[in-house]
């Protein structure tokens, strides 16, 4: 007999570190797009099969999940949410290897640059 988990707790499926929130807010300020949200997603491609997407958006679609971190809104479409459940977005200012880092518990394999993964 197959069972289906119907537990629909509203846990944060996406996490941003304080460093990532600060970096995103700095980019929004520099680009002068004050009301924009960070859109986090995935699409097919990259050397491991799926590529992470970071962009800014001012519209929330009917198929978007919305999260808030220190007054920063983060949007994830339902299709991407399947691959990003539990992900943490971090940011490092290191001269070598710095930038946004994706810590994805669903990734079975990631490429060396950290921008693509497979499940």
C-alpha positions in Angstrom: 0.0 0.0 0.0 1.4 3.4 -1.0 1.0 6.3 1.3 1.2 10.0 0.5 2.6 12.5 3.0 0.0 15.2 3.3 2.0 17.2 5.9 2.0 20.7 4.5 3.9 22.6 7.2 5.0 26.0 6.1 8.7 25.6 6.8 11.2 27.8 5.0 12.2 25.9 2.0 14.9 28.4 1.0 17.5 30.0 3.4 19.8 33.0 2.9 22.7 33.7 5.2 23.0 37.3 6.5 26.0 37.7 4.2 23.9 36.8 1.1 21.1 39.1 2.2 23.5 42.0 2.6 25.1 41.3 -0.8 21.7 41.2 -2.6 20.6 44.4 -0.9 23.8 46.1 -2.0 23.2 45.0 -5.6 19.6 46.2 -5.5 20.8 49.6 -4.2 23.6 49.9 -6.8 21.1 49.1 -9.6 18.5 51.4 -8.1 15.8 48.7 -8.2 14.5 49.2 -4.7 11.2 47.3 -5.0 12.7 44.2 -6.7 12.7 40.8 -5.2 15.5 38.2 -5.7 14.2 35.4 -7.9 16.0 32.1 -7.3 15.4 29.3 -9.8 16.9 26.5 -11.8 16.9 25.6 -15.5 18.3 22.8 -17.6 21.9 23.2 -18.7 25.4 23.5 -17.3 28.0 20.8 -17.0 26.0 18.9 -14.3 22.5 19.1 -15.9 20.8 21.9 -13.9 21.9 25.5 -13.6 21.1 27.9 -10.7 19.5 31.2 -11.7 19.6 34.4 -9.7 17.8 37.5 -11.1 15.6 40.3 -10.0 11.9 40.5 -10.5 9.2 43.0 -9.5 6.2 40.7 -10.1 5.0 37.8 -8.1 3.4 35.2 -10.2 0.6 32.8 -9.3 3.0 29.9 -9.2 5.6 31.6 -7.0 6.5 30.9 -3.4 7.6 34.0 -1.5 10.0 34.2 1.4 11.3 37.2 3.3 14.8 37.8 4.9 15.4 41.0 6.7 13.0 42.9 4.4 14.4 41.2 1.3 11.8 39.2 -0.7 12.9 36.0 -2.4 10.7 34.3 -5.0 10.9 30.7 -6.2 8.6 29.3 -8.8 7.0 25.9 -7.9 9.0 24.0 -10.6 12.3 25.2 -9.2 11.2 24.7 -5.6 11.3 20.9 -6.1 15.1 21.1 -6.8 15.8 23.9 -4.3 14.0 22.6 -1.2 16.3 23.2 1.8 18.9 25.2 -0.2 21.0 27.8 1.5 22.3 30.8 -0.5 25.5 32.2 1.0 27.9 34.9 -0.1 31.7 35.3 0.4 33.8 38.4 -0.2 37.0 36.3 -0.6 39.2 37.4 -3.5 39.6 33.8 -4.6 36.4 31.7 -4.8 34.2 34.5 -3.6 30.7 35.3 -4.7 27.3 33.5 -4.2 27.5 29.9 -3.0 24.6 27.4 -3.3 24.5 24.8 -0.6 21.9 22.4 -1.9 21.0 19.2 0.1 19.3 17.8 -3.1 22.4 17.9 -5.3 24.0 14.5 -5.8 26.8 16.1 -7.9 27.9 19.6 -8.5 30.3 21.1 -11.0 33.6 22.6 -9.9 32.4 26.2 -10.4 29.3 25.5 -8.2 26.8 26.9 -10.7 25.3 23.7 -11.8 24.2 20.4 -10.2 22.4 17.1 -10.8 19.9 15.3 -8.7 
